[in-house]
Amino acid sequence: MSQLHTITTITATLEVLSGLRIGAGDGEMHIGGVDNKVIKHPYTQEPYLPGSSLKGKVRSLLEWRSGAVQNEPLGWKNYCNADASTPIKQEVLRILQLFGTSGGDKLEAAEAALVGPSRLSFWDCPLRPEWVQRVREDNLPLTEVKSENRIHRISGMAKDPRQTERVPAGAQFDFRLSIKKLEGDQDQLLDTVLQGLKLLELDSLGGSGSRGYGKVRFVNLCIDGACAKERFAQVKPFGDR
């Protein structure tokens, strides 16, 4: 089994550029209330970004980029079946090393040693206290409610009105993740993580991204406390394609 050499921490301010919604999953209906609420901390009632949502979206984007994406998260059989003459095989391996294999994968000792334990840990992202203080001083709410409806294609009439709660543009969250580095790990794992974060900036986080929700960016990104803003700005998730 490989030895753990170090744990690298990436921190940043995750800034919301367009209204963002990660749902609370509350199926209860309230007459005259909001239909779709955002997830909130049970004690403070402040919205937050679950680490699981960030991890799932970054992994999904990296799998799409690899060209090996499928209905379920990539597993060991996808690595075995990947064409070794293309970069896909090594890209799939890095995804498995970073995010882990599925519970259904039964690996032999040598296979388990190659993949190892998942390297990435995503934290839940709370709102930045400085941003919350500014909003409260201005007597503004921490979320917004957006009214939506569906347009009948023939008549042009609006129908099925609904109200959706969102985190407003301008909101700021404290972002943090860690990457374990094991004996034999290459720097490409950190590069892949940075590419995944850049893909997230190019895409969206949360629901309704195709309708303009969830545009985000990472501000003042640091690696182990050292400013990596310039390094992150130079990241090209698609290389020179």
DAKAFEN-V398986 format. One record per residue. N is the residue number from 0. SS is DSSP state (~ for helix, > for strand, _ for the rest). OMEGA is omega in radians with two decimals (* if undefined). NEAR is the number of other C-alpha atoms within 12 Angstrom. Layout:
BEGIN
n	ss	omega	near
N	SS	OMEGA	NEAR
N	SS	OMEGA	NEAR
END
This chain:
BEGIN
n	ss	omega	near
0	_	-3.10	15
1	_	3.12	17
2	_	3.06	15
3	>	-3.09	17
4	>	-3.10	15
5	>	3.03	16
6	>	3.14	21
7	>	-3.14	26
8	>	3.04	29
9	>	3.09	36
10	>	3.12	30
11	>	2.90	32
12	>	3.10	29
13	>	-3.08	37
14	>	3.12	33
15	>	-3.11	37
16	_	3.02	27
17	_	-3.05	30
18	_	-3.02	34
19	>	3.12	43
20	_	2.89	40
21	_	-2.93	34
22	>	3.14	27
23	_	-3.14	27
24	_	-3.14	14
25	_	-3.12	15
26	_	-3.09	11
27	_	3.14	12
28	_	3.11	14
29	_	-3.11	13
30	_	-3.14	9
31	_	-3.10	9
32	_	3.14	15
33	_	-3.09	26
34	_	-3.01	26
35	>	-3.10	27
36	_	3.08	32
37	>	3.12	35
38	_	-3.09	29
39	>	3.06	28
40	_	-3.05	17
41	_	-3.11	11
42	_	-3.07	8
43	_	-3.06	13
44	_	3.05	17
45	_	3.09	27
46	>	3.07	35
47	>	3.12	41
48	>	-3.14	40
49	_	3.08	32
50	~	3.14	26
51	~	3.12	23
52	~	3.11	26
53	~	-3.12	36
54	~	-3.11	36
55	~	-3.10	26
56	~	3.13	31
57	~	3.11	35
58	~	-3.14	38
59	~	-3.13	32
60	~	3.11	34
61	~	3.10	39
62	~	3.06	35
63	~	-3.13	26
64	~	-3.09	26
65	~	-3.08	32
66	_	-3.12	23
67	_	-3.06	31
68	_	3.10	23
69	_	-3.11	16
70	_	-3.12	10
71	_	3.08	17
72	_	-3.13	31
73	_	3.13	39
74	_	-3.05	33
75	~	-3.12	30
76	~	3.11	22
77	~	3.05	29
78	~	-3.12	33
79	~	-3.08	20
80	~	-3.12	18
81	_	-3.13	23
82	_	-3.10	17
83	_	-3.13	15
84	_	3.13	9
85	_	3.11	15
86	_	-3.05	17
87	~	-3.05	26
88	~	3.14	26
89	~	3.11	28
90	~	3.09	33
91	~	3.12	40
92	~	3.13	39
93	~	3.10	39
94	~	3.12	47
95	~	3.12	37
96	~	-3.11	39
97	~	-2.97	39
98	~	3.13	38
99	_	3.09	29
100	_	-3.14	32
101	_	3.14	21
102	_	-3.14	11
103	_	-3.14	13
104	_	3.07	20
105	_	-3.02	14
106	_	2.97	19
107	_	-3.07	12
108	~	-3.12	11
109	~	3.12	12
110	~	3.12	22
111	~	3.12	21
112	~	3.13	19
113	~	-3.12	26
114	~	-3.11	34
115	_	3.11	33
116	_	3.10	28
117	_	-3.05	27
118	_	-2.98	33
119	>	2.97	37
120	>	3.10	27
121	>	3.05	31
122	_	2.91	25
123	_	-3.08	24
124	>	3.07	32
125	>	3.01	29
126	>	3.09	34
127	_	-3.11	26
128	~	-3.14	19
129	~	3.14	16
130	~	3.12	27
131	~	-3.13	26
132	~	3.13	17
133	~	-3.12	18
134	~	-3.13	20
135	~	3.10	15
136	~	3.10	12
137	_	3.13	11
138	_	3.12	10
139	_	3.13	15
140	_	3.13	22
141	_	3.09	34
142	_	3.07	32
143	>	3.08	25
144	>	-3.12	23
145	>	3.10	24
146	>	-3.14	19
147	>	3.03	19
148	>	3.11	15
149	>	-3.13	14
150	>	3.07	13
151	_	-3.02	11
152	_	-3.06	9
153	_	-3.05	7
154	_	-3.08	9
155	_	-3.12	10
156	_	3.06	12
157	>	3.13	15
158	>	3.12	14
159	>	3.13	13
160	>	3.11	16
161	>	3.12	22
162	>	-3.08	22
163	>	3.09	29
164	>	-3.14	31
165	>	2.89	41
166	>	-3.01	40
167	_	3.02	32
168	_	-3.11	25
169	_	3.12	28
170	_	-3.10	40
171	>	3.14	37
172	>	3.02	37
173	>	-3.11	33
174	>	3.10	37
175	>	2.96	32
176	>	3.09	34
177	>	-3.13	29
178	>	3.05	35
179	>	3.05	32
180	>	3.14	27
181	>	3.09	27
182	_	3.13	18
183	_	3.11	20
184	_	3.14	28
185	_	3.11	18
186	_	-3.13	17
187	~	3.11	20
188	~	3.08	31
189	~	3.10	31
190	~	-3.14	28
191	~	3.10	39
192	~	3.14	41
193	~	3.08	37
194	~	3.10	32
195	~	3.10	39
196	~	3.10	41
197	~	3.07	31
198	~	3.12	32
199	~	3.07	33
200	~	-3.11	32
201	~	-3.11	23
202	_	-3.12	30
203	_	3.12	34
204	_	3.14	42
205	_	-3.06	37
206	_	3.01	28
207	_	3.10	21
208	~	3.13	22
209	~	3.11	13
210	~	3.03	17
211	_	3.12	21
212	_	2.83	27
213	_	3.05	35
214	_	-3.09	33
215	>	3.00	38
216	>	3.12	32
217	>	-3.09	32
218	>	3.08	27
219	>	3.13	24
220	>	3.14	30
221	>	3.04	26
222	>	-3.06	27
223	_	3.07	18
224	_	3.14	15
225	>	-3.11	16
226	>	3.11	18
227	_	-3.09	22
228	~	-3.12	22
229	~	3.11	14
230	~	-3.12	19
231	~	3.13	30
232	~	-3.10	20
233	_	-3.10	15
234	_	3.08	24
235	_	-3.03	21
236	_	3.10	27
237	_	3.13	19
238	_	-3.12	11
239	_	-3.12	6
240	_	*	6
END
